Amino acid sequence: MAQELQLTKEHEAALDRIEATIAGPQMEAATAEALDSGELCQKYQAIRGDLLTLIKILKLIPKFGAKAAAAVEFLMSLADKLCPA
């Protein structure tokens, strides 16, 4: 039987903020393709810290979590180059 991943309130809040930013009402009408690079960078910078928390959460998942975390880290490194703070 699979063990349920126990998230802290900090983890849950970070996931909620990511969801609100990328899937909130403002994103329903506009897909990522419709946003200009400035808007995409603004959204990325708004959730960057929460994505770092997401990486910690992913690393807690047995078997594939570390690989998923590495993929997110790679994508963040690209975004950091494209969207400098």
N, CA, C and O atoms as a CHARMM CRD file, in Angstrom:
* protein
*
  340
    1    1 MET  N      0.84900  -1.17700   0.00000 PROA 1      0.00000
    2    1 MET  CA     0.00000   0.00000   0.00000 PROA 1      0.00000
    3    1 MET  C      0.89300   1.23800   0.00000 PROA 1      0.00000
    4    1 MET  O      1.85500   1.31700   0.76400 PROA 1      0.00000
    5    2 ALA  N      0.57800   2.17400  -0.83600 PROA 2      0.00000
    6    2 ALA  CA     1.39400   3.38000  -0.96400 PROA 2      0.00000
    7    2 ALA  C      1.21400   4.28100   0.24700 PROA 2      0.00000
    8    2 ALA  O      0.11200   4.44800   0.76900 PROA 2      0.00000
    9    3 GLN  N      2.32300   4.85100   0.67200 PROA 3      0.00000
   10    3 GLN  CA     2.28700   5.77500   1.80400 PROA 3      0.00000
   11    3 GLN  C      1.97300   7.17000   1.27300 PROA 3      0.00000
   12    3 GLN  O      2.53500   7.59700   0.26500 PROA 3      0.00000
   13    4 GLU  N      1.08400   7.87100   1.94500 PROA 4      0.00000
   14    4 GLU  CA     0.70700   9.22000   1.52900 PROA 4      0.00000
   15    4 GLU  C      1.81300  10.19900   1.89900 PROA 4      0.00000
   16    4 GLU  O      2.36500  10.14800   2.99800 PROA 4      0.00000
   17    5 LEU  N      2.12200  11.08100   0.97300 PROA 5      0.00000
   18    5 LEU  CA     3.14500  12.10000   1.19700 PROA 5      0.00000
   19    5 LEU  C      2.58900  13.14700   2.15900 PROA 5      0.00000
   20    5 LEU  O      1.52900  13.72300   1.91600 PROA 5      0.00000
   21    6 GLN  N      3.30100  13.38200   3.23200 PROA 6      0.00000
   22    6 GLN  CA     2.86900  14.35900   4.23100 PROA 6      0.00000
   23    6 GLN  C      3.50000  15.71600   3.91800 PROA 6      0.00000
   24    6 GLN  O      4.72200  15.86000   3.96700 PROA 6      0.00000
   25    7 LEU  N      2.68500  16.69200   3.60100 PROA 7      0.00000
   26    7 LEU  CA     3.16600  18.03400   3.28700 PROA 7      0.00000
   27    7 LEU  C      2.97100  18.95200   4.47600 PROA 7      0.00000
   28    7 LEU  O      1.99300  18.83600   5.21400 PROA 7      0.00000
   29    8 THR  N      3.91000  19.86300   4.65300 PROA 8      0.00000
   30    8 THR  CA     3.76700  20.86800   5.69600 PROA 8      0.00000
   31    8 THR  C      2.82900  21.96100   5.20300 PROA 8      0.00000
   32    8 THR  O      2.49700  22.01600   4.01900 PROA 8      0.00000
   33    9 LYS  N      2.40800  22.81800   6.10400 PROA 9      0.00000
   34    9 LYS  CA     1.56200  23.94700   5.70700 PROA 9      0.00000
   35    9 LYS  C      2.31900  24.86000   4.74100 PROA 9      0.00000
   36    9 LYS  O      1.72100  25.43600   3.83100 PROA 9      0.00000
   37   10 GLU  N      3.63100  24.99300   4.93700 PROA 10     0.00000
   38   10 GLU  CA     4.46100  25.79400   4.02600 PROA 10     0.00000
   39   10 GLU  C      4.44400  25.19400   2.62400 PROA 10     0.00000
   40   10 GLU  O      4.31700  25.91700   1.63600 PROA 10     0.00000
   41   11 HSD  N      4.57100  23.87000   2.53900 PROA 11     0.00000
   42   11 HSD  CA     4.53200  23.19600   1.24200 PROA 11     0.00000
   43   11 HSD  C      3.18200  23.41200   0.55500 PROA 11     0.00000
   44   11 HSD  O      3.12100  23.74800  -0.62700 PROA 11     0.00000
   45   12 GLU  N      2.10500  23.21500   1.31500 PROA 12     0.00000
   46   12 GLU  CA     0.76900  23.37500   0.75400 PROA 12     0.00000
   47   12 GLU  C      0.52700  24.80900   0.28900 PROA 12     0.00000
   48   12 GLU  O     -0.07000  25.03000  -0.76500 PROA 12     0.00000
   49   13 ALA  N      0.98600  25.77800   1.07000 PROA 13     0.00000
   50   13 ALA  CA     0.81000  27.18000   0.69400 PROA 13     0.00000
   51   13 ALA  C      1.58200  27.49900  -0.58900 PROA 13     0.00000
   52   13 ALA  O      1.08500  28.23000  -1.44600 PROA 13     0.00000
   53   14 ALA  N      2.79100  26.95500  -0.72300 PROA 14     0.00000
   54   14 ALA  CA     3.58600  27.18700  -1.93200 PROA 14     0.00000
   55   14 ALA  C      2.88500  26.60000  -3.14900 PROA 14     0.00000
   56   14 ALA  O      2.82900  27.23900  -4.19900 PROA 14     0.00000
   57   15 LEU  N      2.35300  25.39500  -3.01800 PROA 15     0.00000
   58   15 LEU  CA     1.63800  24.77800  -4.13100 PROA 15     0.00000
   59   15 LEU  C      0.38800  25.58300  -4.49200 PROA 15     0.00000
   60   15 LEU  O      0.07300  25.74600  -5.67100 PROA 15     0.00000
   61   16 ASP  N     -0.31500  26.08200  -3.48900 PROA 16     0.00000
   62   16 ASP  CA    -1.50300  26.91000  -3.74900 PROA 16     0.00000
   63   16 ASP  C     -1.13000  28.19200  -4.49000 PROA 16     0.00000
   64   16 ASP  O     -1.84900  28.61600  -5.39500 PROA 16     0.00000
   65   17 ARG  N     -0.00400  28.81400  -4.11200 PROA 17     0.00000
   66   17 ARG  CA     0.42100  30.04900  -4.79200 PROA 17     0.00000
   67   17 ARG  C      0.81400  29.77500  -6.24100 PROA 17     0.00000
   68   17 ARG  O      0.50300  30.56500  -7.13100 PROA 17     0.00000
   69   18 ILE  N      1.49300  28.66300  -6.47500 PROA 18     0.00000
   70   18 ILE  CA     1.85100  28.30400  -7.85400 PROA 18     0.00000
   71   18 ILE  C      0.58100  28.12000  -8.67000 PROA 18     0.00000
   72   18 ILE  O      0.45400  28.66900  -9.76500 PROA 18     0.00000
   73   19 GLU  N     -0.35000  27.35300  -8.14100 PROA 19     0.00000
   74   19 GLU  CA    -1.60000  27.10800  -8.86000 PROA 19     0.00000
   75   19 GLU  C     -2.35300  28.40700  -9.13400 PROA 19     0.00000
   76   19 GLU  O     -2.86500  28.60800 -10.23600 PROA 19     0.00000
   77   20 ALA  N     -2.42300  29.28200  -8.14300 PROA 20     0.00000
   78   20 ALA  CA    -3.14300  30.54100  -8.31100 PROA 20     0.00000
   79   20 ALA  C     -2.49300  31.41300  -9.39100 PROA 20     0.00000
   80   20 ALA  O     -3.18800  32.12400 -10.11800 PROA 20     0.00000
   81   21 THR  N     -1.17700  31.35800  -9.49300 PROA 21     0.00000
   82   21 THR  CA    -0.47000  32.19400 -10.46200 PROA 21     0.00000
   83   21 THR  C     -0.57300  31.63700 -11.87500 PROA 21     0.00000
   84   21 THR  O     -0.77800  32.39000 -12.82700 PROA 21     0.00000
   85   22 ILE  N     -0.43400  30.32700 -12.01600 PROA 22     0.00000
   86   22 ILE  CA    -0.41300  29.77900 -13.38200 PROA 22     0.00000
   87   22 ILE  C     -1.76600  29.28200 -13.85400 PROA 22     0.00000
   88   22 ILE  O     -1.95300  29.06700 -15.05200 PROA 22     0.00000
   89   23 ALA  N     -2.71200  29.09500 -12.95200 PROA 23     0.00000
   90   23 ALA  CA    -4.01800  28.60100 -13.36500 PROA 23     0.00000
   91   23 ALA  C     -5.15200  29.45000 -12.81300 PROA 23     0.00000
   92   23 ALA  O     -6.30700  29.02400 -12.79600 PROA 23     0.00000
   93   24 GLY  N     -4.81800  30.64700 -12.36500 PROA 24     0.00000
   94   24 GLY  CA    -5.83000  31.52700 -11.80700 PROA 24     0.00000
   95   24 GLY  C     -6.72500  32.11400 -12.88200 PROA 24     0.00000
   96   24 GLY  O     -6.54800  31.83300 -14.06700 PROA 24     0.00000
   97   25 PRO  N     -7.67900  32.92300 -12.47200 PROA 25     0.00000
   98   25 PRO  CA    -8.63800  33.50900 -13.41100 PROA 25     0.00000
   99   25 PRO  C     -7.97600  34.29400 -14.53900 PROA 25     0.00000
  100   25 PRO  O     -8.46900  34.29600 -15.66600 PROA 25     0.00000
  101   26 GLN  N     -6.86600  34.95800 -14.24200 PROA 26     0.00000
  102   26 GLN  CA    -6.19100  35.74000 -15.26800 PROA 26     0.00000
  103   26 GLN  C     -5.59400  34.85300 -16.35500 PROA 26     0.00000
  104   26 GLN  O     -5.38800  35.31700 -17.47700 PROA 26     0.00000
  105   27 MET  N     -5.31200  33.59500 -16.05000 PROA 27     0.00000
  106   27 MET  CA    -4.71600  32.69100 -17.02200 PROA 27     0.00000
  107   27 MET  C     -5.75900  31.91900 -17.82200 PROA 27     0.00000
  108   27 MET  O     -5.43500  31.36200 -18.87100 PROA 27     0.00000
  109   28 GLU  N     -6.99500  31.87400 -17.35400 PROA 28     0.00000
  110   28 GLU  CA    -8.01800  31.12900 -18.08600 PROA 28     0.00000
  111   28 GLU  C     -8.24600  31.71200 -19.47000 PROA 28     0.00000
  112   28 GLU  O     -8.40400  30.97200 -20.44100 PROA 28     0.00000
  113   29 ALA  N     -8.26300  33.02200 -19.56100 PROA 29     0.00000
  114   29 ALA  CA    -8.52000  33.66100 -20.84800 PROA 29     0.00000
  115   29 ALA  C     -7.27200  33.74200 -21.70600 PROA 29     0.00000
  116   29 ALA  O     -7.37000  33.82600 -22.93100 PROA 29     0.00000
  117   30 ALA  N     -6.11900  33.71900 -21.09700 PROA 30     0.00000
  118   30 ALA  CA    -4.86700  33.87800 -21.84200 PROA 30     0.00000
  119   30 ALA  C     -3.95300  32.68700 -21.58100 PROA 30     0.00000
  120   30 ALA  O     -3.57600  32.41400 -20.44100 PROA 30     0.00000
  121   31 THR  N     -3.60800  31.99300 -22.64100 PROA 31     0.00000
  122   31 THR  CA    -2.65800  30.89400 -22.49700 PROA 31     0.00000
  123   31 THR  C     -1.25200  31.47700 -22.48400 PROA 31     0.00000
  124   31 THR  O     -1.06500  32.66100 -22.76400 PROA 31     0.00000
  125   32 ALA  N     -0.28100  30.66300 -22.16600 PROA 32     0.00000
  126   32 ALA  CA     1.10500  31.11900 -22.13300 PROA 32     0.00000
  127   32 ALA  C      1.52400  31.67500 -23.48600 PROA 32     0.00000
  128   32 ALA  O      2.31700  32.61400 -23.55200 PROA 32     0.00000
  129   33 GLU  N      0.99900  31.10200 -24.56700 PROA 33     0.00000
  130   33 GLU  CA     1.34600  31.58300 -25.91000 PROA 33     0.00000
  131   33 GLU  C      0.85500  33.00800 -26.15100 PROA 33     0.00000
  132   33 GLU  O      1.45300  33.75400 -26.92700 PROA 33     0.00000
  133   34 ALA  N     -0.22800  33.38100 -25.48800 PROA 34     0.00000
  134   34 ALA  CA    -0.80200  34.70700 -25.69900 PROA 34     0.00000
  135   34 ALA  C     -0.09400  35.78200 -24.87600 PROA 34     0.00000
  136   34 ALA  O     -0.26000  36.97300 -25.14200 PROA 34     0.00000
  137   35 LEU  N      0.69000  35.37400 -23.88500 PROA 35     0.00000
  138   35 LEU  CA     1.38400  36.33900 -23.03700 PROA 35     0.00000
  139   35 LEU  C      2.70800  36.72100 -23.67700 PROA 35     0.00000
  140   35 LEU  O      3.35400  35.90000 -24.32900 PROA 35     0.00000
  141   36 ASP  N      3.10700  37.96600 -23.48900 PROA 36     0.00000
  142   36 ASP  CA     4.42600  38.34500 -24.00300 PROA 36     0.00000
  143   36 ASP  C      5.49000  37.89400 -23.00800 PROA 36     0.00000
  144   36 ASP  O      5.17700  37.49200 -21.88800 PROA 36     0.00000
  145   37 SER  N      6.74400  37.96500 -23.43100 PROA 37     0.00000
  146   37 SER  CA     7.82700  37.44500 -22.59200 PROA 37     0.00000
  147   37 SER  C      7.92000  38.19100 -21.26100 PROA 37     0.00000
  148   37 SER  O      8.27700  37.59800 -20.24300 PROA 37     0.00000
  149   38 GLY  N      7.60500  39.47400 -21.26200 PROA 38     0.00000
  150   38 GLY  CA     7.63500  40.24400 -20.01600 PROA 38     0.00000
  151   38 GLY  C      6.62300  39.72400 -19.01400 PROA 38     0.00000
  152   38 GLY  O      6.92000  39.61300 -17.82500 PROA 38     0.00000
  153   39 GLU  N      5.41900  39.40200 -19.49400 PROA 39     0.00000
  154   39 GLU  CA     4.38300  38.86700 -18.60500 PROA 39     0.00000
  155   39 GLU  C      4.75900  37.47600 -18.09800 PROA 39     0.00000
  156   39 GLU  O      4.54200  37.15300 -16.93000 PROA 39     0.00000
  157   40 LEU  N      5.32500  36.65800 -18.98500 PROA 40     0.00000
  158   40 LEU  CA     5.76100  35.32900 -18.56600 PROA 40     0.00000
  159   40 LEU  C      6.85500  35.42600 -17.51000 PROA 40     0.00000
  160   40 LEU  O      6.83600  34.69800 -16.51800 PROA 40     0.00000
  161   41 CYS  N      7.80800  36.33000 -17.72900 PROA 41     0.00000
  162   41 CYS  CA     8.88500  36.50400 -16.75600 PROA 41     0.00000
  163   41 CYS  C      8.34900  37.00800 -15.42100 PROA 41     0.00000
  164   41 CYS  O      8.81500  36.59400 -14.35900 PROA 41     0.00000
  165   42 GLN  N      7.37000  37.90100 -15.48100 PROA 42     0.00000
  166   42 GLN  CA     6.76900  38.42100 -14.26000 PROA 42     0.00000
  167   42 GLN  C      6.10300  37.28600 -13.47000 PROA 42     0.00000
  168   42 GLN  O      6.24600  37.20900 -12.25000 PROA 42     0.00000
  169   43 LYS  N      5.38600  36.41900 -14.16300 PROA 43     0.00000
  170   43 LYS  CA     4.74400  35.28600 -13.49900 PROA 43     0.00000
  171   43 LYS  C      5.78900  34.32600 -12.94200 PROA 43     0.00000
  172   43 LYS  O      5.63300  33.81100 -11.83400 PROA 43     0.00000
  173   44 TYR  N      6.85300  34.08400 -13.70700 PROA 44     0.00000
  174   44 TYR  CA     7.91400  33.19800 -13.23300 PROA 44     0.00000
  175   44 TYR  C      8.55200  33.76500 -11.96300 PROA 44     0.00000
  176   44 TYR  O      8.73000  33.04400 -10.98100 PROA 44     0.00000
  177   45 GLN  N      8.89200  35.04600 -11.98200 PROA 45     0.00000
  178   45 GLN  CA     9.52900  35.64700 -10.81100 PROA 45     0.00000
  179   45 GLN  C      8.59800  35.60700  -9.59700 PROA 45     0.00000
  180   45 GLN  O      9.05600  35.49100  -8.46100 PROA 45     0.00000
  181   46 ALA  N      7.28700  35.70300  -9.84500 PROA 46     0.00000
  182   46 ALA  CA     6.32200  35.67400  -8.74300 PROA 46     0.00000
  183   46 ALA  C      6.28700  34.30500  -8.05200 PROA 46     0.00000
  184   46 ALA  O      6.00600  34.22400  -6.85600 PROA 46     0.00000
  185   47 ILE  N      6.56900  33.23500  -8.79800 PROA 47     0.00000
  186   47 ILE  CA     6.48000  31.90200  -8.21300 PROA 47     0.00000
  187   47 ILE  C      7.83800  31.21400  -8.06000 PROA 47     0.00000
  188   47 ILE  O      7.89300  30.05300  -7.65600 PROA 47     0.00000
  189   48 ARG  N      8.91500  31.89800  -8.37000 PROA 48     0.00000
  190   48 ARG  CA    10.24100  31.27600  -8.34000 PROA 48     0.00000
  191   48 ARG  C     10.54700  30.64300  -6.98100 PROA 48     0.00000
  192   48 ARG  O     10.98400  29.49300  -6.91900 PROA 48     0.00000
  193   49 GLY  N     10.32400  31.37500  -5.90700 PROA 49     0.00000
  194   49 GLY  CA    10.57400  30.83200  -4.56600 PROA 49     0.00000
  195   49 GLY  C      9.70200  29.62700  -4.26100 PROA 49     0.00000
  196   49 GLY  O     10.14600  28.67300  -3.62300 PROA 49     0.00000
  197   50 ASP  N      8.46900  29.67700  -4.71800 PROA 50     0.00000
  198   50 ASP  CA     7.57000  28.54800  -4.50400 PROA 50     0.00000
  199   50 ASP  C      7.99700  27.33900  -5.33100 PROA 50     0.00000
  200   50 ASP  O      7.79400  26.20000  -4.91000 PROA 50     0.00000
  201   51 LEU  N      8.58100  27.57200  -6.49300 PROA 51     0.00000
  202   51 LEU  CA     9.10300  26.46100  -7.29000 PROA 51     0.00000
  203   51 LEU  C     10.27300  25.78200  -6.58000 PROA 51     0.00000
  204   51 LEU  O     10.44900  24.56900  -6.69000 PROA 51     0.00000
  205   52 LEU  N     11.06800  26.56200  -5.85500 PROA 52     0.00000
  206   52 LEU  CA    12.14700  25.97200  -5.06700 PROA 52     0.00000
  207   52 LEU  C     11.57300  25.06100  -3.97700 PROA 52     0.00000
  208   52 LEU  O     12.14200  24.01100  -3.67500 PROA 52     0.00000
  209   53 THR  N     10.45400  25.46500  -3.39600 PROA 53     0.00000
  210   53 THR  CA     9.77200  24.61500  -2.42300 PROA 53     0.00000
  211   53 THR  C      9.22200  23.37000  -3.10400 PROA 53     0.00000
  212   53 THR  O      9.28200  22.27500  -2.54400 PROA 53     0.00000
  213   54 LEU  N      8.68800  23.53400  -4.30800 PROA 54     0.00000
  214   54 LEU  CA     8.18400  22.39200  -5.07100 PROA 54     0.00000
  215   54 LEU  C      9.29700  21.36900  -5.30500 PROA 54     0.00000
  216   54 LEU  O      9.05400  20.16500  -5.22700 PROA 54     0.00000
  217   55 ILE  N     10.49000  21.82700  -5.58600 PROA 55     0.00000
  218   55 ILE  CA    11.62500  20.92200  -5.79100 PROA 55     0.00000
  219   55 ILE  C     11.86000  20.08800  -4.52800 PROA 55     0.00000
  220   55 ILE  O     12.10400  18.88400  -4.61100 PROA 55     0.00000
  221   56 LYS  N     11.78600  20.72900  -3.36900 PROA 56     0.00000
  222   56 LYS  CA    11.94800  19.98900  -2.10300 PROA 56     0.00000
  223   56 LYS  C     10.86700  18.92300  -1.95500 PROA 56     0.00000
  224   56 LYS  O     11.14400  17.80800  -1.51400 PROA 56     0.00000
  225   57 ILE  N      9.63400  19.27000  -2.32500 PROA 57     0.00000
  226   57 ILE  CA     8.52700  18.31900  -2.24000 PROA 57     0.00000
  227   57 ILE  C      8.76600  17.15600  -3.19100 PROA 57     0.00000
  228   57 ILE  O      8.60100  15.99700  -2.81000 PROA 57     0.00000
  229   58 LEU  N      9.14900  17.45500  -4.41400 PROA 58     0.00000
  230   58 LEU  CA     9.37900  16.40200  -5.40100 PROA 58     0.00000
  231   58 LEU  C     10.44300  15.41900  -4.92300 PROA 58     0.00000
  232   58 LEU  O     10.32200  14.21400  -5.14400 PROA 58     0.00000
  233   59 LYS  N     11.46900  15.92300  -4.27800 PROA 59     0.00000
  234   59 LYS  CA    12.55500  15.05100  -3.80500 PROA 59     0.00000
  235   59 LYS  C     12.08900  14.06900  -2.73200 PROA 59     0.00000
  236   59 LYS  O     12.77500  13.08300  -2.46200 PROA 59     0.00000
  237   60 LEU  N     10.93300  14.32600  -2.11800 PROA 60     0.00000
  238   60 LEU  CA    10.38800  13.41900  -1.11500 PROA 60     0.00000
  239   60 LEU  C      9.68600  12.21500  -1.73800 PROA 60     0.00000
  240   60 LEU  O      9.41100  11.23700  -1.04200 PROA 60     0.00000
  241   61 ILE  N      9.39500  12.26900  -3.02200 PROA 61     0.00000
  242   61 ILE  CA     8.67000  11.19200  -3.69500 PROA 61     0.00000
  243   61 ILE  C      9.65400  10.07700  -4.05900 PROA 61     0.00000
  244   61 ILE  O     10.62600  10.31100  -4.77700 PROA 61     0.00000
  245   62 PRO  N      9.40100   8.88400  -3.56700 PROA 62     0.00000
  246   62 PRO  CA    10.31200   7.77500  -3.86400 PROA 62     0.00000
  247   62 PRO  C     10.35800   7.45100  -5.36200 PROA 62     0.00000
  248   62 PRO  O      9.38400   7.67100  -6.08100 PROA 62     0.00000
  249   63 LYS  N     11.46600   6.94200  -5.80900 PROA 63     0.00000
  250   63 LYS  CA    11.73800   6.43200  -7.14700 PROA 63     0.00000
  251   63 LYS  C     11.91400   7.51100  -8.20200 PROA 63     0.00000
  252   63 LYS  O     12.97300   7.56600  -8.82700 PROA 63     0.00000
  253   64 PHE  N     10.93400   8.36700  -8.43100 PROA 64     0.00000
  254   64 PHE  CA    11.04600   9.32800  -9.53600 PROA 64     0.00000
  255   64 PHE  C     11.13800  10.78000  -9.08600 PROA 64     0.00000
  256   64 PHE  O     11.35200  11.66300  -9.91600 PROA 64     0.00000
  257   65 GLY  N     10.98400  11.04400  -7.82000 PROA 65     0.00000
  258   65 GLY  CA    10.96000  12.42300  -7.33300 PROA 65     0.00000
  259   65 GLY  C     12.23400  13.19300  -7.62100 PROA 65     0.00000
  260   65 GLY  O     12.17500  14.35700  -8.01700 PROA 65     0.00000
  261   66 ALA  N     13.38000  12.56700  -7.43000 PROA 66     0.00000
  262   66 ALA  CA    14.65500  13.25100  -7.67900 PROA 66     0.00000
  263   66 ALA  C     14.80900  13.60500  -9.15100 PROA 66     0.00000
  264   66 ALA  O     15.34800  14.66000  -9.48700 PROA 66     0.00000
  265   67 LYS  N     14.33600  12.72600 -10.02900 PROA 67     0.00000
  266   67 LYS  CA    14.42400  12.99700 -11.47100 PROA 67     0.00000
  267   67 LYS  C     13.48300  14.13800 -11.86100 PROA 67     0.00000
  268   67 LYS  O     13.84600  14.99700 -12.66400 PROA 67     0.00000
  269   68 ALA  N     12.28500  14.14500 -11.29700 PROA 68     0.00000
  270   68 ALA  CA    11.34200  15.22700 -11.57800 PROA 68     0.00000
  271   68 ALA  C     11.88600  16.55000 -11.04900 PROA 68     0.00000
  272   68 ALA  O     11.75500  17.58600 -11.70100 PROA 68     0.00000
  273   69 ALA  N     12.49200  16.51400  -9.87000 PROA 69     0.00000
  274   69 ALA  CA    13.08000  17.72200  -9.28700 PROA 69     0.00000
  275   69 ALA  C     14.20400  18.24100 -10.18500 PROA 69     0.00000
  276   69 ALA  O     14.32600  19.44800 -10.39300 PROA 69     0.00000
  277   70 ALA  N     15.02200  17.33500 -10.71400 PROA 70     0.00000
  278   70 ALA  CA    16.11200  17.74500 -11.60200 PROA 70     0.00000
  279   70 ALA  C     15.56500  18.39900 -12.86500 PROA 70     0.00000
  280   70 ALA  O     16.15500  19.35100 -13.37500 PROA 70     0.00000
  281   71 ALA  N     14.45000  17.89900 -13.36900 PROA 71     0.00000
  282   71 ALA  CA    13.84200  18.49600 -14.56300 PROA 71     0.00000
  283   71 ALA  C     13.35500  19.91200 -14.26900 PROA 71     0.00000
  284   71 ALA  O     13.55300  20.81900 -15.07800 PROA 71     0.00000
  285   72 VAL  N     12.72200  20.10100 -13.12000 PROA 72     0.00000
  286   72 VAL  CA    12.25000  21.43500 -12.74000 PROA 72     0.00000
  287   72 VAL  C     13.44000  22.36900 -12.53500 PROA 72     0.00000
  288   72 VAL  O     13.39600  23.52900 -12.94500 PROA 72     0.00000
  289   73 GLU  N     14.50200  21.87000 -11.90400 PROA 73     0.00000
  290   73 GLU  CA    15.70600  22.69200 -11.71600 PROA 73     0.00000
  291   73 GLU  C     16.29600  23.11700 -13.05400 PROA 73     0.00000
  292   73 GLU  O     16.72200  24.26100 -13.20900 PROA 73     0.00000
  293   74 PHE  N     16.32300  22.20400 -14.02200 PROA 74     0.00000
  294   74 PHE  CA    16.83000  22.53500 -15.35100 PROA 74     0.00000
  295   74 PHE  C     15.96700  23.61900 -16.00800 PROA 74     0.00000
  296   74 PHE  O     16.49200  24.59300 -16.54800 PROA 74     0.00000
  297   75 LEU  N     14.65900  23.44600 -15.95900 PROA 75     0.00000
  298   75 LEU  CA    13.76400  24.44100 -16.55900 PROA 75     0.00000
  299   75 LEU  C     13.88800  25.79600 -15.85600 PROA 75     0.00000
  300   75 LEU  O     13.80500  26.84400 -16.49600 PROA 75     0.00000
  301   76 MET  N     14.08500  25.76500 -14.54800 PROA 76     0.00000
  302   76 MET  CA    14.27900  27.01500 -13.81600 PROA 76     0.00000
  303   76 MET  C     15.58900  27.68900 -14.22000 PROA 76     0.00000
  304   76 MET  O     15.65900  28.91600 -14.29300 PROA 76     0.00000
  305   77 SER  N     16.62000  26.89800 -14.48100 PROA 77     0.00000
  306   77 SER  CA    17.88700  27.50500 -14.90800 PROA 77     0.00000
  307   77 SER  C     17.71400  28.20300 -16.25100 PROA 77     0.00000
  308   77 SER  O     18.30700  29.25700 -16.48000 PROA 77     0.00000
  309   78 LEU  N     16.90700  27.62600 -17.14200 PROA 78     0.00000
  310   78 LEU  CA    16.60500  28.30300 -18.41300 PROA 78     0.00000
  311   78 LEU  C     15.82400  29.58600 -18.16300 PROA 78     0.00000
  312   78 LEU  O     16.14200  30.63200 -18.72900 PROA 78     0.00000
  313   79 ALA  N     14.81200  29.50400 -17.32400 PROA 79     0.00000
  314   79 ALA  CA    13.99700  30.67400 -17.02700 PROA 79     0.00000
  315   79 ALA  C     14.82400  31.76800 -16.35900 PROA 79     0.00000
  316   79 ALA  O     14.61000  32.95200 -16.62000 PROA 79     0.00000
  317   80 ASP  N     15.77600  31.37900 -15.49300 PROA 80     0.00000
  318   80 ASP  CA    16.63300  32.36600 -14.84600 PROA 80     0.00000
  319   80 ASP  C     17.47800  33.13100 -15.86400 PROA 80     0.00000
  320   80 ASP  O     17.73100  34.32400 -15.69600 PROA 80     0.00000
  321   81 LYS  N     17.91100  32.44300 -16.91400 PROA 81     0.00000
  322   81 LYS  CA    18.69400  33.10400 -17.95700 PROA 81     0.00000
  323   81 LYS  C     17.82300  34.01700 -18.81700 PROA 81     0.00000
  324   81 LYS  O     18.26000  35.08500 -19.24600 PROA 81     0.00000
  325   82 LEU  N     16.59300  33.58700 -19.06200 PROA 82     0.00000
  326   82 LEU  CA    15.68000  34.36200 -19.89800 PROA 82     0.00000
  327   82 LEU  C     14.99100  35.49400 -19.12700 PROA 82     0.00000
  328   82 LEU  O     14.59300  36.50100 -19.71200 PROA 82     0.00000
  329   83 CYS  N     14.86000  35.31800 -17.83500 PROA 83     0.00000
  330   83 CYS  CA    14.12700  36.27300 -16.99800 PROA 83     0.00000
  331   83 CYS  C     14.97100  36.68600 -15.79300 PROA 83     0.00000
  332   83 CYS  O     14.61500  36.36100 -14.66100 PROA 83     0.00000
  333   84 PRO  N     16.07200  37.38900 -16.00700 PROA 84     0.00000
  334   84 PRO  CA    16.89700  37.77200 -14.86800 PROA 84     0.00000
  335   84 PRO  C     16.12400  38.67700 -13.90000 PROA 84     0.00000
  336   84 PRO  O     15.31900  39.51400 -14.30800 PROA 84     0.00000
  337   85 ALA  N     16.39300  38.48300 -12.62700 PROA 85     0.00000
  338   85 ALA  CA    15.68100  39.26300 -11.59300 PROA 85     0.00000
  339   85 ALA  C     16.16700  40.70000 -11.58100 PROA 85     0.00000
  340   85 ALA  O     15.68800  41.50700 -10.78400 PROA 85     0.00000
